[in-house]
Amino acid sequence: MPGEARKLTVEDLKRIKEEHRATFTLREGGYRAKVTVNMGTCGIAAGAREVMNALVEELSASGAKDVIVTTAGCGGLCSREPMAWVEIAGQPVVRYCDLNGQKIKRIFKEHILDGRVVEEYALAVGDETSY
Amino acid sequence: MGNYRANLVICGGTGCIAGGGAKIRDAMQAELAARGLEKEIGIVMTGCNGFCAQGPIMTVYPDGTFYEKLTPADVPLIVEEHLLKGRPVEKLMHKDPVLKRAVPAMHDIPFFNLQVLRALRNKGLIDAEKIEEYIARDGYMAAAKALLQMTPEQIVSEVKASGLRGRGGAGFPTGVKWELCARVQGDVKYILCNGDEGDPGAFMDRSVMEADPHVVLEGMIIAARAIGAHKGYIYVRAEYPLAVSRLQMAIDQANEYGLLGKNILGSGFDLDIEIYQGAGAFVCGEETALMRSLEGKRGMPIPRPPFPAVQGLWKKPTVLNNVETYANIPPIILNGAGWFRELGIEKSAGTKVFALTGAINNIGLIEVPMGIPLRKIIYDIGGGIKKGRQFKAVQLGGPSGGCIPKELLDTPVTYEDITQTGAIVGSGGMVVMDESNCMVSVAKFFLEFTTDESCGKCPPCRIGTKIMHGKLKDITEGLGKPGDIELLQDLAQDIINTSLCGLGQTAPNPVLSTIKYFRDEYEAHINEGWCKAGVCRPLTTFYIDASKCIGCGACARVCPQKTVSGEKKKPHSIDQSGCIKCRSCYEACKFGAVKIGPGSLKQKLLEEAEAAKGVSE
């Protein structure tokens, strides 16, 4: 941030929280889909960069403007990395595992653009239990 | 594929085409064109979807409605009702949503449904490099509460009441540690984070620092407020470059947003945090050695007391907590001690993160309520042992811990119960071992590690671990003598009793626990010259049991020495003179025909072969 450092207050925190909730609840953010590639050390070692590159390539080739591509750390099931989580607005998250560039391209076409879950690559759907 | 309002996926597999799938497509194209919908609604033909008996089938996306046994006559109805008016045609729909079940739900998979994510609540969910995403998940709300609405005493008593114990290994009550330090008078105090994770096979803290770096900062802010510290250091090993860069990014963002630095959130409270990169010495995970390393000195422990809470970094009152401990703090402050105690049991409240690895199907980072039996972790979450092998032991606590055998698999994971077995909960490394692991070699591996990592300050640890390692090496090389086991036990006791720090005091544990539960393996090594797992080469002879061999040749194909031979469909044999005991044939055989004999068998088999040769000549 250039110039004067921004000093947050508690009110600012609450505002940021509300604003950015949108990226978690897609509809409010005006996005239709979000892809999260798990890029912890385990994911990267297993080839998450290739997955990410393929995904970004596919996204720009498609010209889709309503899809968020983002990263996160270790997804927990390191033996099935690279993993990516795909969320389409209003639907439960689908968790894909054992990915590579080819597979994510297919997922992008079939699941994100056409709305069909690529069952053979999917591990599970839904959320984990957090407190 | 364009962006259609809806997509019709018609099965184009052989079964459905035979049933009229192509006619459905043609009818649909005609109908859509007739109603001017062809630009709004796409048609896709897919490969076989496996549901041939109900064909022709068609799925409508995005809503996922599944139609079965269609005829061209059904098409106008579907277009009219479903695609124009948005009312799916019930009578054509499948009764059982098979498509929805094809991918299991998270709560149907034991790996996920037995876990409860608290310390890992943002795992794989937020972008570690964006502070806004952390804030969107209630980030820094606990810090705000602690700074603006709570007194330091209230923070301490909340953490004490939660029963949270140090997640780095020793399990010391976190609130008590904070209270000790808070009571000490002094205007300069330090708050430290221990990210010097070093156990072989452990990666809990690394994952937290990489995936959710802000939670570490928030935990430290709350702790700093509780004890009255204004300077903090995160000690991370340089081998964790991704963790270091993400933490640094988090610190920069927090400084920019005024969540670190002067007058945090307008509370008047100041805190600066810096990263200090360690060079990777295992002993620097010990608190007093870590502080010496931070001071720029050689990383060696000093005797306690005085405890760091009174005299720590640069002789100032200091609190050091582990990464996972800090990750537990914000939710305790937000939700209260009572909430924290809802999971876990009595003296082991809350959840614990484990790095599950080794001979297990699901390798990964898990978080479970304390008190869960080991069996559930290994068989339900871990999905059991790889390649259908037999479970032998699970190693907890790394070089300071021990092995737990299958008889004790129902032990609940609590600090007390695990310690009873001779292992420790430790920082959370959990290495699963199967029948192909030699327990003497496992003990030797850990002793080699601690011998290497001993800082050398106190003789019991420096010399004792070296001698123990030498004995173990002898035993695995066939040089073991009767009495070695007792000597190892004796030495272990002395090292435990007389070492200065936790490294030496716990280094013999892997030996003691393997002797306790797998004494027969030690004895077989020493007395029979036999490593029954086939790991110690001098104590192993691989041979083929002719009664079990079907002559498939799998072993001959993998032998790098080409010493396995035999005619097709007839029992094979190994030429002992060329065998290097690499195990390849043993791993390749699907019929259990390759056997592991004692080391002395090799000579016997060689002589037999020699004699047979003589006869045939």
Interface residues (C-beta under 8 A of the other chain):
Chain A: M1 A5 R6 K7 L8 T9 V10 L13 I16 K17 E19 H20 R21 T23 F24 T36 N38 G40 T41 C42 I44 A64 T70 T71 A72 G73 C74 G75 G76 L77 C78 S79 R80 M83 W85 I88 Q91 P92 V94 R95 K109 L113 D114 G115 R116 V117 E119 A122 L123 A124 V125 G126 D127 E128 T129 S130 Y131
Chain B: M1 N3 N7 V9 G42 V44 T46 T59 Y61 P62 G64 A102 V103 P104 A105 M106 H107 D108 I109 F111 F112 N113 Q115 V116 L117 R118 L120 R121 K123 G124 L125 I126 D127 A128 E129 E132 E133 I135 A136 R137 D138 G139 Y140 M141 A144 L148 F203 R206 S207 E210 A211 D212 L242 N255 E256 Y257 G258 L259 G261 N263 L265 G266 P331 N335 W339 N361 N362 I363 G364 L365 I366
